[in-house]
Amino acid sequence: MIPKTENLLRKTAGEESIGLSTRKTIDRNAYFYHVITQSWTKETIFYRDVATYRENLLGKLCPEYGLTILFSVVMPNHTHDVFLTPEWEKLPDMLRNLNRNVSRYIRKHYPEKAKHGKRIFDHCPAYVPVKDIGQLFYLGKYIFDNPRYLEKEGRRVPGSCFWMFEKAHFTAGYNEKAYPSLFGLTPQEIFSVYSSMTKEEVRLYSEERFCNWTDEDNRAVFTRGK
């Protein structure tokens, strides 16, 4: 059964206006977005304590804005997050709040990162709309694999959501029921697929698993107003 997107959305804490994005080049008609946030000049800013602060704050803010986190990883100089959002405007407003507070934390604890008024983050996150179920499932694998080079070098990954998939224990901001509703798989089953298959194997697995999804199905779940 194709899930109704509205059933996956968390209830919004309030109905107040939160402002509009001024960027006109972003496709605002999706329910799901892959957001990439980069540090200024790709400098390392996400030490373990910064990543933990960001993860905790993200988990607090998302329910307040009615957002659900599906996947998230924190790398030394950038982050990948996939969100389910009830309204486009809530996503950039939450991220402005998040990045503003993370910037303050970094300026306080790592003042050398902000010498001479240097920025902490690149000007604006990249918002990539996700428009079909296969793309979303493969995207999870891409994000799962993102820290692999750090692990191979014996370096610690600043932050990742995938321990929650393995343990079937989710923190605030996530909705454990969203994964079986979307993919027909439990979080632990998703972890097993991502950890045991290559990207190409996951791509082929995804094509086979979701072969019955039609264009109409994908539009109904992923595109607002369709």
C-alpha positions in Angstrom: 0.0 0.0 0.0 1.4 3.4 -0.9 1.6 5.6 2.2 -0.2 8.9 2.6 2.5 11.5 3.1 0.3 13.4 5.6 0.2 10.4 7.9 4.0 10.5 8.1 4.2 14.2 9.1 4.5 15.1 12.8 1.9 17.6 14.1 3.3 21.2 14.1 3.8 22.8 17.5 2.2 26.1 16.4 0.5 27.7 13.5 2.5 31.0 13.6 4.1 32.4 10.4 7.8 31.7 10.2 8.7 33.8 7.2 9.5 33.0 3.6 12.7 32.1 1.8 13.9 34.7 -0.6 15.6 32.1 -2.8 13.5 31.6 -5.9 15.6 28.9 -7.6 14.6 26.1 -5.2 11.8 23.6 -6.1 9.4 24.1 -3.2 6.9 21.5 -4.2 8.5 18.5 -2.6 7.8 16.8 0.7 11.3 15.4 1.0 14.6 17.3 0.8 18.2 16.3 0.9 20.0 19.3 2.5 23.8 19.7 2.4 25.3 22.3 4.7 29.0 23.2 4.1 31.5 25.1 6.2 33.0 28.2 4.9 36.0 27.3 2.7 35.4 23.7 3.6 37.3 24.1 6.9 36.9 21.5 9.6 34.4 22.8 12.2 32.4 19.7 13.3 34.4 18.3 16.1 32.7 15.6 18.2 31.3 18.1 20.7 30.0 20.4 18.0 28.4 17.5 16.2 26.7 16.3 19.4 25.4 19.9 20.1 24.1 20.0 16.6 22.4 16.6 16.7 20.7 17.4 20.0 19.5 20.8 18.9 18.3 19.4 15.5 16.3 16.7 17.4 14.7 19.5 19.6 13.9 21.9 16.7 12.5 19.5 14.2 9.3 18.6 16.2 8.8 22.3 16.9 8.7 23.0 13.2 6.8 19.8 12.3 9.8 18.3 10.5 10.8 14.7 10.5 14.5 13.6 10.1 14.9 10.5 7.9 18.7 10.3 7.6 21.5 12.5 9.0 25.3 12.4 9.1 27.8 15.0 10.3 31.2 15.1 8.5 34.2 17.2 9.6 33.2 20.1 7.2 29.7 19.4 6.1 26.4 17.7 6.9 23.9 15.6 5.0 20.3 15.6 6.3 17.1 14.2 4.7 13.9 15.8 5.9 10.1 15.2 5.5 8.5 18.7 5.8 4.8 19.7 5.9 5.5 23.0 4.3 8.6 24.3 2.4 8.9 27.5 4.5 9.4 25.5 7.7 12.6 23.8 6.5 14.8 26.9 5.8 13.5 28.6 8.9 14.5 25.7 11.1 17.9 25.5 9.4 18.5 29.2 10.0 17.7 28.7 13.6 20.0 25.6 13.8 22.9 27.1 12.0 22.7 30.4 13.9 23.0 28.5 17.2 25.7 26.2 16.0 27.7 29.2 14.8 27.4 30.8 18.2 28.6 27.5 19.8 31.6 27.3 17.5 32.5 31.0 18.0 32.4 30.5 21.8 34.3 27.2 22.0 36.6 27.6 18.9 37.1 31.3 18.5 40.0 30.7 16.1 37.4 29.5 13.6 35.9 33.0 13.5 38.9 35.2 13.4 38.6 38.6 11.6 34.8 38.1 11.3 35.2 34.9 9.2 31.9 33.1 8.4 31.3 29.7 9.9 29.0 28.3 7.2 28.7 28.7 3.5 26.1 31.3 2.4 23.2 28.9 2.0 22.6 25.1 2.3 21.8 23.2 -0.8 18.3 21.9 -1.0 17.8 18.9 -3.3 14.2 17.7 -3.7 13.6 13.9 -3.6 11.0 12.9 -6.1 10.8 9.1 -6.0 11.0 6.2 -3.7 14.1 4.6 -5.3 16.0 7.9 -5.1 15.1 8.2 -1.4 16.2 4.6 -0.6 19.5 4.9 -2.5 20.1 8.3 -0.9 20.1 6.6 2.5 22.9 4.3 1.3 24.8 7.3 -0.1 24.6 9.0 3.3 25.4 5.8 5.1 28.6 5.4 3.1 29.7 9.1 3.3 31.9 8.6 6.4 33.6 5.4 5.1 36.9 7.2 4.2 37.1 8.5 7.8 36.6 5.0 9.2 39.3 3.6 6.8 41.7 6.2 8.0 40.9 5.3 11.6 39.3 8.7 12.2 36.2 9.2 14.3 32.9 10.1 12.5 31.6 13.3 14.1 28.0 12.2 14.0 25.7 9.7 12.3 22.1 8.5 12.7 22.7 4.9 11.6 23.4 3.5 15.1 19.8 4.2 15.8 18.8 1.9 12.8 21.0 -0.8 14.1 19.7 -0.6 17.7 16.1 0.3 16.8 16.2 3.1 19.2 15.4 6.6 17.9 16.0 10.0 19.5 13.8 13.1 19.1 13.2 14.3 15.6 12.9 10.9 14.0 9.8 8.8 13.4 10.6 5.0 13.5 7.3 4.2 11.9 8.1 6.2 8.8 10.6 3.6 7.4 8.2 0.6 7.2 5.5 3.0 5.9 7.7 4.2 3.1 10.0 1.2 2.3 8.2 -1.8 3.8 11.4 -2.4 5.9 12.2 -1.9 9.5 15.1 0.3 10.4 17.2 -2.8 11.4 16.4 -4.3 8.0 17.5 -1.1 6.3 20.7 -1.1 8.3 21.4 -4.7 7.2 20.9 -3.8 3.5 23.1 -0.7 3.7 25.9 -2.4 5.7 26.0 -5.5 3.6 25.6 -4.2 0.0 27.6 -1.9 -2.2 26.0 1.2 -3.7 25.5 -0.6 -7.0 23.9 -3.5 -5.2 21.6 -1.2 -3.3 20.6 0.5 -6.6 19.6 -2.8 -8.2 17.9 -3.9 -5.0 15.9 -0.6 -4.9 14.9 -0.9 -8.5 13.6 -4.4 -7.9 11.9 -3.7 -4.6 10.0 -0.6 -5.8 9.4 -1.7 -9.4 5.6 -1.6 -8.8 5.7 2.1 -7.9 4.2 4.1 -10.7 5.0 7.7 -11.6 1.5 8.5 -10.2 2.5 6.8 -6.9 5.7 8.8 -6.6 4.0 12.1 -7.4 1.3 11.3 -4.8 3.9 10.7 -2.0 6.7 13.1 -3.0 5.2 16.1 -4.7 3.1 18.6 -2.9 -0.3 19.4 -4.3 -0.3 16.4 -6.7 
